Amino acid sequence: MTWSIWYGNYTLRLNLYCPFLVTQVFLPAMREQRYGRIDSITSTMANFVFEGLGDYSAAKAGLEGLMSTGPLRKPSTGYS
């Protein structure tokens, strides 16, 4: 896969960038309310790679990392 294909990849934008941007939109309100939930759907493909699906696997693995780190996982805040 070339850089131009990777950079312009629809699969990455849809499965990784969009959840990040949505999180950024709702996180301030969640912090203000001291409560909130963001659910995301990933796949077993985050742990496996099949020919031609490396971008999808990378996006789902990235989404798992995004949703399991940072302020979203601090129990004292009331949001996750």
Wavefront OBJ file of the C-alpha trace (Angstrom):
o trace
v 0.000 0.000 0.000
v 1.395 3.392 -0.963
v 1.340 6.569 1.162
v -1.220 8.225 -1.114
v -3.591 5.276 -0.751
v -3.055 5.110 3.022
v -3.436 8.871 3.519
v -6.594 9.167 1.452
v -8.066 5.956 2.768
v -11.830 6.072 3.313
v -11.734 3.088 5.677
v -9.360 4.834 8.060
v -11.343 8.070 7.979
v -14.628 6.298 8.634
v -13.489 3.856 11.313
v -10.887 5.912 13.188
v -10.980 9.621 12.412
v -14.772 9.993 12.663
v -15.004 8.427 16.145
v -12.169 10.688 17.279
v -13.943 13.788 15.983
v -17.295 12.752 17.475
v -15.590 12.185 20.822
v -14.099 15.672 20.659
v -17.552 17.162 20.063
v -19.268 15.444 22.990
v -16.448 15.328 25.527
v -16.847 18.942 26.776
v -20.529 18.361 27.609
v -19.680 15.065 29.291
v -17.066 16.799 31.414
v -19.504 19.554 32.353
v -22.201 17.042 33.341
v -19.586 14.786 34.920
v -21.291 11.903 33.168
v -21.571 10.401 29.711
v -20.917 7.350 27.599
v -19.467 6.885 24.146
v -19.892 3.432 22.661
v -17.830 2.353 19.717
v -17.905 -0.807 17.685
v -14.715 -2.578 16.802
v -13.997 -5.990 15.397
v -11.905 -9.087 15.916
v -10.144 -7.823 12.802
v -8.252 -5.472 15.139
v -6.209 -8.525 16.099
v -6.008 -10.285 12.747
v -4.975 -9.205 9.301
v -6.190 -10.682 6.065
v -4.865 -9.799 2.661
v -6.293 -6.516 1.490
v -7.780 -5.575 4.871
v -4.748 -4.095 6.636
v -6.298 -0.628 6.663
v -9.475 -1.910 8.322
v -7.514 -3.872 10.930
v -5.334 -0.847 11.676
v -8.380 1.408 12.049
v -10.141 -0.970 14.432
v -6.995 -1.484 16.522
v -6.563 2.280 16.669
v -10.172 2.702 17.757
v -9.665 0.211 20.589
v -6.629 2.192 21.705
v -8.445 5.506 21.441
v -11.379 4.360 23.526
v -9.273 2.673 26.206
v -6.936 5.551 27.005
v -7.045 9.133 28.157
v -9.727 10.934 30.146
v -12.499 8.681 28.893
v -11.410 5.875 31.219
v -10.944 7.721 34.514
v -13.536 6.282 36.922
v -13.614 9.399 39.088
v -15.000 11.505 36.245
v -18.211 9.548 35.657
v -17.740 9.177 31.938
v -16.174 6.489 29.831
l 1 2 3 4 5 6 7 8 9 10 11 12 13 14 15 16 17 18 19 20 21 22 23 24 25 26 27 28 29 30 31 32 33 34 35 36 37 38 39 40 41 42 43 44 45 46 47 48 49 50 51 52 53 54 55 56 57 58 59 60 61 62 63 64 65 66 67 68 69 70 71 72 73 74 75 76 77 78 79 80
